[in-house]
Amino acid sequence: MSKPAQLRVILADHDVRKVVLPSGIPETVDDLHSVIRDTFYIARDFSLHYKDVDFDEFFTLYSTTDLKDKDTIKVVFLQDQEPAITLNLTDVTNTDVTNMTDQPCEEHYVDDTASVSTDDTLILSSEDSPGHRSKRWPAQFSIPSFSGLTEIQIQSANERFKKYGTLLTTKDLIPLLPDILGKLAEAIYEYTAYPSSLQIGEVAEALTQKHPCLKEPGSFNGSYGWAQRLKYKMNNFRSKLRGLGCPEVKVNSLKRKQTYDQYPAKNLKKPKKAEVNYLPPHVQGESTASLEKERVELLSEMMKRDNSKVVAQKMAKTFSLRREEIVKEVPAISDCMKRWPALFTEAQDNTVERRREIAIRCLIVYLGEKEEDLFKQYRDVEELDADLAMQVMKIAIIGDGRATIVVEGTKILQGIDVARSCALLMGVIYALNLSYPKQLKFTFEAFQKLCLELDGQKASSKVMNLKYGIF
């Protein structure tokens, strides 16, 4: 067995970390690449350089034999690109704590596709599979192109609007409605099957801004009628999807509900925290039976050492099966841990950011909530174990300050720093489709809408005031 090793890792000019390799330096560069990616939650493409002792400069790493214990390596990003993923949680140890998410937050992400022994949140299946989304709701909705004949008529009407200020007449508009509404419904479905009223309003406004001839006289913003049409169109669109067996809408069919729940709007299973792939279909060529076989194999792979890459691939492949279980069956946390242990593992990170913890505690107080509703101090593990059954969702701090995430009386992740445990708890909530604690609704709303930038268009007045104060 190789001796344990440590490497100094330069992620950026202002960000230098340490990685501990209990099994020694990996035999191949690819294996080391995976370790670095998984440990520091890097979603972008990168190469590794090592510092040569003879020249005192960095060279491209082609063989791990060039490395020894306590050497320095550097992460070099290959290109600027924004990763397409469902949910990203940036480690709270990152420099910019106010920009903790899912897209442009420097280089560090919890990219679940590449994260097995990491803070597992949502692990994506293949982006190329029909029904699998790879992007969240955009800040500015892009109106798609319509059919050639529709585009010609609208462009002509836009020219008349510019010259004379005349709108497209109802008589000319009615034949175009099926094409316009159909294309808009398809474009909306690329992001969500259940758009909110706010999102539909954004689409309607974007439509009339791009095509001013479609504005409606008498409407306060010229697009109210379009918003109503889109609501009805999305209802019809979901009915078609249900007939085609689309899981995220089929799960809400009345036939699948209990007798006492057989009302269209009751106990609706849909994204409530801006999830992108809430209930995706299985990857093409896979079935529940084949994915269950993959899950069983995954349990064996988890027992192998330095096997993060294989585990990541299998976790990604079985994502749809996992979501199906969690959304439809709502299993207990303990059952999830038995069936999906890789979802509850945590990558080693030796950076302890006490200031981040203080900032989070101050945030809770600022929002008028109690920090003891999220954090609870224990003298030792025995005291925690005695109180475990009483805790629904808590970050338990034991003795020297290391934290344990507890959900439904079950220890989820242990031995992590307090600040980082908040990011991991958000991942657990998303992965298991849990609700936010009512007594901490503003705190978790801030985590989601300010830190993760998910569904941030609409927020409570407290959170919006905080947002304007920060940004």
The 8 nearest C-alpha neighbors of each residue, nearest first, counted from 0:
[[1, 2, 22, 23, 3, 21, 24, 304],
 [2, 0, 23, 22, 3, 24, 21, 4],
 [1, 3, 23, 4, 22, 0, 21, 24],
 [4, 2, 23, 21, 22, 20, 1, 5],
 [5, 3, 23, 68, 20, 19, 24, 2],
 [6, 4, 19, 69, 68, 18, 20, 7],
 [7, 5, 69, 70, 18, 17, 71, 8],
 [6, 8, 71, 17, 16, 70, 72, 69],
 [9, 7, 16, 72, 73, 17, 15, 71],
 [10, 8, 15, 73, 11, 74, 72, 16],
 [11, 9, 74, 14, 15, 8, 73, 12],
 [12, 10, 14, 13, 9, 15, 74, 73],
 [13, 11, 14, 10, 9, 15, 73, 74],
 [12, 14, 11, 15, 10, 94, 9, 16],
 [13, 15, 11, 10, 12, 9, 16, 94],
 [14, 16, 9, 8, 10, 13, 11, 17],
 [17, 15, 8, 7, 9, 14, 18, 10],
 [16, 18, 7, 8, 6, 19, 5, 349],
 [17, 19, 6, 5, 20, 7, 16, 8],
 [18, 20, 5, 4, 21, 17, 6, 3],
 [19, 21, 4, 23, 22, 3, 5, 24],
 [22, 20, 3, 23, 19, 4, 2, 5],
 [23, 21, 3, 20, 1, 2, 24, 0],
 [22, 24, 3, 4, 1, 20, 2, 21],
 [23, 25, 4, 20, 26, 22, 63, 31],
 [26, 24, 31, 27, 30, 23, 63, 28],
 [25, 27, 63, 24, 28, 30, 64, 31],
 [28, 26, 30, 29, 25, 63, 31, 62],
 [27, 29, 31, 30, 63, 62, 32, 61],
 [30, 28, 32, 27, 31, 33, 25, 26],
 [31, 29, 33, 27, 32, 28, 25, 34],
 [30, 32, 34, 28, 33, 29, 25, 35],
 [31, 33, 29, 35, 30, 34, 28, 36],
 [34, 32, 36, 30, 31, 35, 37, 29],
 [33, 35, 31, 37, 36, 32, 38, 30],
 [36, 34, 38, 32, 33, 37, 39, 31],
 [35, 37, 41, 33, 34, 40, 39, 38],
 [36, 38, 114, 34, 40, 35, 39, 33],
 [39, 37, 35, 346, 36, 40, 34, 347],
 [38, 40, 36, 41, 37, 35, 107, 108],
 [41, 39, 108, 109, 37, 107, 36, 38],
 [40, 42, 107, 36, 108, 39, 43, 106],
 [41, 43, 110, 108, 82, 40, 44, 107],
 [44, 42, 41, 45, 82, 80, 76, 106],
 [45, 43, 77, 76, 42, 78, 46, 41],
 [46, 44, 76, 77, 75, 43, 74, 47],
 [45, 47, 75, 74, 76, 48, 77, 44],
 [46, 48, 74, 60, 73, 75, 59, 72],
 [47, 49, 59, 60, 73, 58, 72, 57],
 [50, 48, 72, 57, 58, 60, 71, 73],
 [49, 51, 57, 56, 71, 72, 55, 52],
 [50, 52, 55, 53, 56, 54, 57, 49],
 [51, 53, 55, 54, 50, 56, 57, 70],
 [54, 52, 51, 55, 56, 50, 57, 58],
 [53, 55, 56, 51, 52, 50, 57, 58],
 [54, 56, 52, 51, 53, 50, 57, 58],
 [57, 55, 54, 50, 51, 58, 52, 49],
 [58, 56, 50, 49, 48, 51, 59, 55],
 [57, 59, 48, 49, 60, 50, 56, 51],
 [60, 58, 48, 47, 61, 49, 57, 46],
 [59, 61, 48, 47, 62, 49, 58, 63],
 [60, 62, 59, 28, 63, 65, 47, 27],
 [63, 61, 64, 60, 28, 65, 27, 66],
 [62, 64, 65, 66, 28, 27, 26, 61],
 [63, 65, 62, 66, 67, 26, 27, 24],
 [66, 64, 63, 62, 67, 60, 49, 61],
 [67, 65, 64, 63, 70, 68, 49, 24],
 [66, 68, 70, 69, 65, 24, 64, 4],
 [67, 69, 4, 5, 70, 6, 66, 24],
 [70, 68, 6, 5, 7, 67, 71, 4],
 [69, 71, 6, 68, 67, 7, 66, 72],
 [72, 70, 7, 50, 6, 8, 49, 69],
 [73, 71, 49, 8, 48, 50, 7, 9],
 [72, 74, 9, 48, 8, 47, 49, 75],
 [73, 75, 47, 10, 46, 9, 45, 76],
 [76, 74, 46, 45, 47, 73, 77, 48],
 [77, 75, 45, 78, 44, 74, 46, 43],
 [76, 78, 45, 44, 75, 46, 79, 43],
 [79, 77, 76, 80, 44, 43, 45, 75],
 [80, 78, 81, 77, 76, 43, 44, 82],
 [81, 79, 78, 82, 43, 44, 77, 103],
 [80, 82, 102, 83, 103, 79, 43, 42],
 [83, 81, 84, 80, 42, 43, 102, 101],
 [82, 84, 133, 134, 81, 85, 102, 126],
 [83, 85, 133, 86, 82, 134, 87, 123],
 [86, 84, 275, 133, 276, 134, 123, 87],
 [85, 87, 84, 101, 121, 88, 274, 275],
 [88, 86, 101, 109, 100, 110, 108, 89],
 [87, 89, 109, 100, 108, 99, 90, 422],
 [90, 88, 108, 99, 100, 109, 107, 91],
 [89, 91, 92, 93, 88, 419, 422, 108],
 [92, 90, 93, 419, 96, 89, 418, 422],
 [91, 93, 90, 352, 94, 419, 355, 350],
 [94, 92, 91, 90, 95, 96, 89, 107],
 [93, 95, 96, 92, 14, 91, 13, 97],
 [96, 94, 97, 93, 98, 99, 104, 91],
 [95, 97, 98, 99, 91, 94, 93, 450],
 [98, 96, 450, 95, 99, 449, 469, 451],
 [99, 97, 450, 96, 95, 104, 100, 451],
 [98, 100, 450, 89, 451, 96, 97, 88],
 [101, 99, 451, 88, 89, 87, 102, 98],
 [100, 102, 87, 86, 451, 88, 103, 452],
 [101, 103, 100, 104, 81, 82, 87, 83],
 [102, 104, 105, 101, 81, 100, 106, 98],
 [103, 105, 102, 98, 100, 99, 106, 107],
 [106, 104, 103, 107, 95, 102, 108, 98],
 [105, 107, 41, 104, 108, 43, 42, 103],
 [108, 106, 41, 40, 89, 105, 39, 42],
 [109, 107, 40, 89, 41, 110, 87, 88],
 [108, 110, 40, 88, 87, 89, 111, 118],
 [111, 109, 108, 112, 42, 113, 87, 40],
 [110, 112, 122, 114, 113, 121, 109, 119],
 [111, 113, 122, 110, 123, 114, 315, 311],
 [114, 112, 111, 110, 311, 37, 115, 36],
 [115, 113, 111, 117, 37, 112, 311, 116],
 [116, 114, 311, 117, 307, 341, 310, 119],
 [115, 117, 346, 344, 345, 114, 307, 341],
 [118, 116, 346, 345, 114, 115, 119, 344],
 [119, 117, 345, 423, 120, 344, 109, 346],
 [120, 118, 342, 117, 111, 343, 121, 115],
 [119, 121, 426, 430, 427, 111, 118, 429],
 [122, 120, 430, 111, 86, 123, 119, 85],
 [123, 121, 111, 112, 315, 318, 120, 314],
 [124, 122, 315, 112, 318, 121, 125, 85],
 [123, 125, 315, 316, 318, 126, 122, 319],
 [124, 126, 127, 128, 123, 282, 131, 316],
 [125, 127, 128, 131, 133, 124, 132, 123],
 [126, 128, 125, 129, 131, 132, 124, 130],
 [127, 129, 126, 125, 131, 282, 130, 283],
 [130, 128, 131, 127, 280, 282, 283, 126],
 [129, 131, 279, 280, 128, 132, 245, 189],
 [132, 130, 129, 128, 126, 279, 276, 133],
 [133, 131, 134, 276, 130, 275, 189, 126],
 [132, 134, 83, 84, 85, 126, 131, 135],
 [135, 133, 83, 132, 84, 85, 190, 136],
 [134, 136, 190, 275, 137, 133, 85, 273],
 [135, 137, 190, 138, 134, 454, 191, 140],
 [138, 136, 139, 140, 135, 134, 141, 190],
 [137, 139, 140, 136, 456, 135, 455, 201],
 [140, 138, 137, 141, 205, 201, 136, 202],
 [141, 139, 137, 202, 142, 138, 205, 201],
 [140, 142, 143, 139, 205, 202, 137, 186],
 [141, 143, 206, 140, 144, 205, 183, 209],
 [144, 142, 141, 145, 182, 186, 183, 179],
 [143, 145, 142, 146, 150, 182, 147, 179],
 [144, 146, 150, 149, 179, 143, 147, 182],
 [145, 147, 149, 148, 150, 144, 178, 179],
 [146, 148, 150, 149, 151, 145, 144, 152],
 [147, 149, 151, 150, 146, 152, 145, 153],
 [150, 148, 152, 146, 151, 147, 145, 153],
 [151, 149, 153, 147, 148, 152, 145, 154],
 [152, 150, 148, 154, 149, 153, 155, 147],
 [151, 153, 155, 149, 150, 154, 156, 148],
 [152, 154, 156, 150, 155, 151, 157, 149],
 [155, 153, 157, 151, 156, 152, 150, 158],
 [156, 154, 158, 152, 153, 157, 151, 159],
 [155, 157, 153, 159, 154, 158, 212, 167],
 [158, 156, 154, 160, 212, 155, 159, 153],
 [157, 159, 161, 155, 160, 156, 154, 162],
 [160, 158, 156, 162, 157, 161, 163, 165],
 [161, 159, 164, 165, 157, 158, 163, 162],
 [162, 160, 158, 159, 164, 163, 157, 165],
 [163, 161, 159, 160, 164, 158, 165, 157],
 [162, 164, 160, 165, 159, 161, 158, 166],
 [165, 163, 160, 161, 162, 166, 159, 212],
 [164, 166, 160, 163, 159, 167, 212, 156],
 [167, 165, 212, 160, 168, 213, 164, 214],
 [166, 168, 212, 156, 213, 172, 171, 169],
 [167, 169, 171, 170, 172, 166, 165, 173],
 [170, 168, 172, 171, 173, 167, 166, 174],
 [169, 171, 168, 172, 173, 174, 167, 175],
 [172, 170, 168, 169, 173, 174, 167, 175],
 [171, 173, 169, 175, 170, 174, 168, 176],
 [172, 174, 176, 175, 171, 170, 169, 177],
 [175, 173, 172, 176, 171, 177, 170, 178],
 [176, 174, 172, 173, 178, 177, 179, 149],
 [175, 177, 179, 173, 178, 174, 180, 172],
 [178, 176, 180, 179, 181, 175, 174, 173],
 [177, 179, 181, 176, 180, 175, 182, 145],
 [180, 178, 176, 182, 181, 177, 183, 175],
 [181, 179, 183, 177, 182, 178, 176, 184],
 [180, 182, 178, 184, 183, 179, 177, 185],
 [181, 183, 185, 179, 184, 180, 178, 186],
 [184, 182, 186, 180, 185, 181, 187, 179],
 [185, 183, 187, 181, 186, 182, 180, 233],
 [186, 184, 188, 182, 183, 187, 181, 189],
 [185, 187, 183, 189, 184, 188, 182, 143],
 [188, 186, 184, 189, 185, 190, 183, 191],
 [187, 189, 191, 192, 185, 190, 186, 184],
 [188, 190, 187, 186, 191, 132, 185, 192],
 [191, 189, 188, 136, 187, 135, 134, 132],
 [192, 190, 188, 193, 194, 189, 187, 275],
 [191, 193, 188, 194, 237, 190, 187, 248],
 [192, 194, 191, 195, 269, 270, 233, 188],
 [195, 193, 198, 191, 192, 199, 196, 187],
 [194, 196, 198, 197, 199, 193, 200, 230],
 [197, 195, 199, 198, 200, 194, 230, 226],
 [196, 198, 200, 195, 199, 201, 457, 194],
 [197, 199, 201, 195, 200, 196, 194, 202],
 [200, 198, 202, 196, 201, 197, 226, 203],
 [199, 201, 197, 203, 198, 202, 226, 196],
 [200, 202, 198, 204, 199, 203, 205, 197],
 [203, 201, 205, 199, 200, 204, 206, 140],
 [204, 202, 200, 206, 226, 201, 205, 222],
 [203, 205, 201, 207, 206, 202, 222, 208],
 [204, 206, 202, 208, 203, 207, 201, 209],
 [207, 205, 203, 209, 204, 208, 210, 202],
 [208, 206, 211, 210, 204, 214, 209, 205],
 [209, 207, 205, 206, 211, 210, 204, 214],
 [208, 210, 206, 207, 205, 211, 142, 204],
 [209, 211, 207, 212, 208, 213, 206, 157],
 [212, 210, 207, 213, 208, 214, 209, 157],
 [211, 213, 166, 157, 210, 167, 214, 160],
 [214, 212, 211, 207, 210, 167, 166, 215],
 [215, 213, 221, 207, 211, 212, 222, 216],
 [214, 216, 221, 218, 222, 217, 213, 224],
 [217, 215, 218, 221, 214, 219, 166, 220],
 [216, 218, 215, 219, 221, 220, 223, 214],
 [219, 217, 221, 220, 216, 215, 223, 222],
 [218, 220, 221, 217, 223, 222, 216, 215],
 [221, 219, 218, 222, 223, 204, 214, 215],
 [220, 222, 214, 215, 218, 219, 223, 216],
 [221, 223, 225, 203, 220, 224, 204, 214],
 [224, 222, 226, 225, 218, 221, 227, 220],
 [225, 223, 227, 226, 222, 228, 215, 218],
 [224, 226, 228, 222, 227, 223, 203, 229],
 [225, 227, 229, 223, 203, 224, 200, 228],
 [228, 226, 224, 230, 225, 229, 223, 231],
 [229, 227, 225, 231, 226, 230, 232, 224],
 [228, 230, 232, 226, 227, 231, 233, 225],
 [231, 229, 227, 233, 232, 228, 226, 234],
 [232, 230, 234, 228, 229, 233, 235, 227],
 [231, 233, 229, 235, 234, 230, 236, 228],
 [234, 232, 236, 230, 235, 231, 229, 237],
 [235, 233, 231, 237, 232, 236, 238, 230],
 [236, 234, 238, 232, 233, 237, 231, 239],
 [235, 237, 233, 239, 238, 234, 232, 240],
 [238, 236, 240, 234, 239, 235, 241, 233],
 [239, 237, 241, 235, 236, 240, 242, 234],
 [240, 238, 242, 236, 237, 241, 243, 235],
 [239, 241, 237, 243, 242, 245, 238, 236],
 [240, 242, 249, 238, 244, 243, 239, 245],
 [241, 243, 239, 240, 244, 238, 245, 249],
 [242, 244, 240, 241, 245, 239, 249, 238],
 [243, 245, 241, 242, 246, 249, 240, 248],
 [244, 246, 240, 241, 249, 243, 247, 248],
 [247, 245, 249, 248, 250, 280, 244, 278],
 [248, 246, 278, 249, 250, 245, 279, 277],
 [249, 247, 250, 246, 251, 241, 245, 237],
 [248, 250, 241, 246, 251, 252, 245, 247],
 [249, 251, 248, 252, 247, 246, 255, 268],
 [252, 250, 249, 248, 267, 253, 268, 255],
 [251, 253, 249, 254, 255, 250, 256, 248],
 [252, 254, 256, 261, 255, 251, 263, 262],
 [255, 253, 252, 256, 261, 257, 251, 258],
 [256, 254, 253, 252, 250, 251, 257, 249],
 [257, 255, 253, 254, 261, 260, 258, 252],
 [256, 258, 260, 259, 261, 255, 254, 253],
 [259, 257, 261, 260, 256, 253, 254, 262],
 [258, 260, 257, 261, 256, 262, 265, 266],
 [261, 259, 257, 258, 262, 256, 265, 266],
 [262, 260, 253, 258, 256, 259, 257, 263],
 [261, 263, 265, 264, 260, 253, 259, 266],
 [264, 262, 265, 261, 253, 267, 251, 252],
 [263, 265, 262, 267, 266, 261, 251, 260],
 [266, 264, 262, 267, 263, 260, 261, 268],
 [267, 265, 268, 264, 260, 251, 262, 263],
 [266, 268, 265, 264, 269, 251, 263, 250],
 [269, 267, 266, 251, 270, 250, 326, 247],
 [268, 270, 267, 271, 193, 277, 247, 248],
 [271, 269, 274, 272, 273, 277, 268, 275],
 [270, 272, 273, 269, 274, 268, 434, 432],
 [271, 273, 274, 270, 454, 453, 447, 429],
 [274, 272, 454, 453, 270, 271, 275, 135],
 [275, 273, 270, 272, 277, 276, 85, 271],
 [274, 276, 85, 277, 135, 273, 132, 190],
 [277, 275, 279, 278, 274, 132, 85, 131],
 [278, 276, 274, 275, 270, 279, 269, 247],
 [277, 279, 247, 276, 322, 246, 323, 319],
 [280, 278, 319, 276, 131, 130, 277, 246],
 [281, 279, 246, 319, 130, 282, 278, 245],
 [280, 282, 319, 285, 283, 286, 279, 320],
 [281, 283, 285, 128, 284, 280, 125, 124],
 [282, 284, 285, 281, 128, 129, 286, 280],
 [283, 285, 282, 286, 281, 289, 128, 290],
 [284, 286, 283, 282, 289, 281, 290, 287],
 [287, 285, 289, 288, 290, 281, 284, 282],
 [286, 288, 290, 289, 291, 320, 285, 281],
 [289, 287, 291, 286, 290, 292, 285, 293],
 [290, 288, 292, 286, 291, 287, 285, 293],
 [289, 291, 293, 287, 292, 288, 317, 286],
 [290, 292, 294, 288, 293, 289, 287, 295],
 [291, 293, 289, 295, 290, 294, 296, 288],
 [294, 292, 290, 296, 291, 295, 297, 289],
 [293, 295, 297, 291, 292, 296, 290, 298],
 [296, 294, 292, 297, 298, 293, 291, 299],
 [297, 295, 293, 299, 298, 294, 292, 300],
 [296, 298, 294, 300, 295, 299, 293, 301],
 [299, 297, 301, 295, 296, 300, 294, 302],
 [298, 300, 296, 297, 301, 302, 295, 303],
 [299, 301, 297, 302, 303, 298, 310, 296],
 [300, 302, 298, 299, 303, 297, 310, 341],
 [303, 301, 300, 299, 304, 298, 306, 297],
 [304, 302, 300, 301, 306, 305, 299, 307],
 [303, 305, 306, 302, 301, 307, 22, 300],
 [306, 304, 307, 303, 22, 308, 30, 25],
 [307, 305, 304, 308, 309, 303, 310, 300],
 [306, 308, 310, 309, 305, 115, 311, 116],
 [307, 309, 311, 310, 306, 312, 33, 113],
 [310, 308, 312, 311, 307, 306, 313, 300],
 [309, 311, 307, 313, 312, 308, 314, 115],
 [312, 310, 115, 314, 308, 309, 313, 113],
 [311, 313, 309, 315, 310, 314, 316, 308],
 [314, 312, 316, 310, 315, 311, 317, 309],
 [313, 315, 311, 317, 316, 312, 310, 318],
 [316, 314, 124, 123, 312, 122, 318, 313],
 [315, 317, 313, 124, 314, 318, 312, 125],
 [318, 316, 314, 320, 315, 319, 290, 313],
 [317, 319, 321, 315, 320, 316, 124, 122],
 [318, 320, 322, 321, 281, 317, 279, 323],
 [321, 319, 323, 317, 318, 322, 324, 287],
 [320, 322, 318, 324, 323, 319, 325, 317],
 [323, 321, 325, 319, 324, 320, 278, 326],
 [322, 324, 320, 321, 326, 325, 327, 319],
 [325, 323, 321, 328, 322, 327, 326, 320],
 [324, 326, 329, 322, 323, 328, 327, 431],
 [325, 327, 323, 329, 324, 322, 328, 432],
 [328, 326, 324, 323, 325, 329, 250, 322],
 [327, 329, 324, 330, 325, 326, 323, 331],
 [328, 330, 325, 326, 327, 331, 324, 431],
 [331, 329, 328, 325, 334, 332, 335, 324],
 [330, 332, 334, 333, 335, 329, 407, 336],
 [333, 331, 335, 334, 336, 330, 407, 409],
 [332, 334, 336, 331, 335, 409, 337, 330],
 [333, 335, 337, 331, 336, 332, 330, 338],
 [336, 334, 332, 338, 337, 333, 339, 331],
 [335, 337, 340, 333, 339, 334, 338, 332],
 [336, 338, 334, 335, 339, 340, 333, 332],
 [337, 339, 335, 336, 340, 334, 294, 298],
 [340, 338, 336, 341, 335, 342, 337, 343],
 [339, 341, 336, 342, 343, 337, 338, 344],
 [342, 340, 343, 344, 339, 115, 116, 301],
 [343, 341, 119, 340, 339, 344, 115, 120],
 [342, 344, 341, 340, 411, 412, 119, 345],
 [345, 343, 116, 341, 342, 117, 118, 412],
 [344, 346, 117, 116, 118, 347, 343, 412],
 [347, 345, 117, 116, 38, 348, 118, 344],
 [346, 348, 345, 38, 349, 19, 18, 117],
 [349, 347, 350, 346, 38, 18, 17, 39],
 [348, 350, 351, 347, 17, 18, 19, 16],
 [351, 349, 348, 352, 92, 16, 17, 416],
 [352, 350, 416, 353, 349, 92, 348, 418],
 [351, 353, 354, 355, 92, 350, 356, 418],
 [352, 354, 356, 355, 351, 357, 418, 417],
 [353, 355, 357, 356, 352, 358, 418, 359],
 [356, 354, 358, 357, 353, 352, 418, 359],
 [355, 357, 418, 359, 353, 354, 358, 417],
 [356, 358, 354, 360, 355, 359, 361, 353],
 [359, 357, 355, 361, 356, 360, 362, 354],
 [360, 358, 362, 356, 361, 357, 355, 363],
 [359, 361, 357, 363, 362, 358, 370, 356],
 [362, 360, 358, 364, 359, 363, 365, 357],
 [363, 361, 359, 365, 360, 364, 358, 366],
 [364, 362, 360, 366, 361, 368, 365, 442],
 [363, 365, 367, 361, 366, 368, 362, 369],
 [366, 364, 362, 367, 363, 361, 368, 360],
 [367, 365, 363, 364, 368, 362, 441, 461],
 [368, 366, 364, 365, 363, 369, 441, 362],
 [369, 367, 364, 363, 366, 439, 370, 438],
 [370, 368, 371, 372, 364, 363, 367, 373],
 [369, 371, 372, 373, 363, 374, 360, 368],
 [372, 370, 374, 373, 369, 375, 376, 368],
 [373, 371, 370, 369, 374, 438, 439, 393],
 [372, 374, 393, 371, 370, 394, 375, 392],
 [375, 373, 371, 394, 395, 372, 370, 393],
 [374, 376, 395, 371, 396, 394, 377, 373],
 [375, 377, 396, 395, 397, 374, 378, 398],
 [378, 376, 397, 379, 396, 383, 382, 398],
 [377, 379, 398, 397, 382, 376, 380, 383],
 [378, 380, 381, 382, 397, 377, 398, 383],
 [379, 381, 383, 382, 384, 397, 378, 377],
 [382, 380, 384, 383, 379, 385, 378, 377],
 [381, 383, 385, 380, 384, 379, 377, 386],
 [384, 382, 380, 386, 381, 385, 387, 377],
 [385, 383, 387, 381, 386, 382, 380, 388],
 [384, 386, 382, 383, 387, 381, 388, 380],
 [385, 387, 383, 384, 389, 388, 382, 390],
 [388, 386, 384, 408, 389, 390, 385, 383],
 [387, 389, 408, 390, 386, 407, 385, 409],
 [388, 390, 387, 386, 408, 391, 407, 385],
 [391, 389, 408, 388, 387, 392, 407, 393],
 [392, 390, 407, 406, 408, 393, 389, 405],
 [393, 391, 406, 405, 390, 407, 394, 436],
 [392, 394, 405, 373, 395, 374, 404, 390],
 [393, 395, 404, 374, 403, 373, 405, 402],
 [394, 396, 375, 403, 402, 374, 376, 393],
 [397, 395, 402, 376, 400, 401, 375, 377],
 [398, 396, 377, 379, 400, 401, 378, 376],
 [397, 399, 378, 400, 379, 377, 396, 401],
 [400, 398, 401, 397, 396, 378, 402, 379],
 [399, 401, 396, 398, 397, 402, 416, 417],
 [402, 400, 416, 414, 415, 396, 397, 399],
 [403, 401, 396, 415, 417, 395, 414, 416],
 [402, 404, 413, 395, 412, 394, 414, 405],
 [405, 403, 394, 412, 411, 410, 393, 395],
 [404, 406, 410, 393, 409, 392, 411, 408],
 [407, 405, 392, 391, 409, 408, 393, 410],
 [408, 406, 391, 409, 390, 392, 332, 405],
 [407, 409, 388, 387, 390, 406, 391, 405],
 [410, 408, 406, 405, 407, 411, 333, 332],
 [411, 409, 405, 404, 412, 406, 403, 408],
 [410, 412, 404, 405, 343, 409, 406, 413],
 [413, 411, 404, 403, 410, 343, 344, 345],
 [414, 412, 403, 415, 402, 404, 411, 410],
 [413, 415, 401, 402, 403, 416, 412, 397],
 [416, 414, 402, 401, 413, 420, 417, 403],
 [415, 417, 401, 419, 402, 418, 351, 420],
 [418, 416, 420, 402, 419, 356, 415, 401],
 [419, 417, 356, 420, 355, 421, 416, 91],
 [418, 420, 91, 421, 422, 417, 416, 90],
 [419, 421, 423, 417, 418, 422, 424, 416],
 [422, 420, 424, 419, 423, 418, 425, 417],
 [423, 421, 425, 419, 424, 420, 91, 88],
 [422, 424, 420, 426, 425, 421, 118, 427],
 [423, 425, 427, 421, 426, 422, 420, 428],
 [426, 424, 428, 422, 423, 427, 429, 421],
 [425, 427, 120, 423, 429, 424, 428, 430],
 [426, 428, 424, 430, 425, 429, 120, 431],
 [429, 427, 433, 425, 426, 431, 430, 432],
 [430, 428, 432, 426, 427, 431, 425, 120],
 [429, 431, 120, 427, 121, 428, 432, 426],
 [432, 430, 428, 433, 429, 427, 325, 326],
 [433, 431, 429, 430, 428, 326, 434, 325],
 [434, 432, 428, 431, 429, 435, 430, 427],
 [435, 433, 436, 432, 428, 437, 429, 271],
 [434, 436, 437, 440, 443, 433, 439, 428],
 [437, 435, 439, 438, 440, 434, 392, 443],
 [438, 436, 440, 439, 435, 434, 441, 443],
 [437, 439, 436, 440, 368, 372, 369, 441],
 [440, 438, 442, 437, 436, 441, 443, 368],
 [439, 441, 437, 443, 442, 438, 444, 436],
 [442, 440, 444, 443, 439, 445, 366, 462],
 [443, 441, 445, 439, 444, 440, 363, 446],
 [442, 444, 446, 445, 440, 441, 447, 439],
 [443, 445, 441, 447, 442, 446, 448, 440],
 [444, 446, 449, 442, 443, 448, 447, 462],
 [445, 447, 443, 450, 444, 449, 448, 451],
 [448, 446, 451, 444, 445, 453, 450, 449],
 [447, 449, 455, 452, 453, 445, 451, 444],
 [448, 450, 452, 445, 451, 446, 447, 455],
 [449, 451, 99, 446, 98, 97, 452, 447],
 [450, 452, 100, 447, 99, 453, 448, 449],
 [453, 451, 448, 449, 455, 450, 447, 100],
 [454, 452, 448, 455, 451, 447, 273, 272],
 [455, 453, 273, 456, 448, 452, 457, 272],
 [454, 456, 448, 453, 457, 452, 458, 449],
 [457, 455, 454, 458, 448, 197, 138, 453],
 [458, 456, 455, 454, 459, 197, 463, 448],
 [459, 457, 463, 462, 455, 460, 456, 448],
 [458, 460, 462, 461, 463, 457, 441, 444],
 [459, 461, 463, 462, 464, 458, 465, 457],
 [462, 460, 464, 459, 463, 465, 366, 441],
 [461, 463, 465, 459, 464, 460, 445, 466],
 [462, 464, 466, 460, 465, 461, 458, 459],
 [465, 463, 461, 467, 466, 462, 460, 468],
 [464, 466, 468, 462, 463, 467, 469, 461],
 [467, 465, 463, 469, 468, 464, 470, 462],
 [466, 468, 464, 470, 469, 465, 463, 462],
 [467, 469, 465, 466, 470, 464, 463, 462],
 [470, 468, 466, 467, 465, 97, 464, 449],
 [469, 467, 468, 466, 465, 97, 449, 464]]
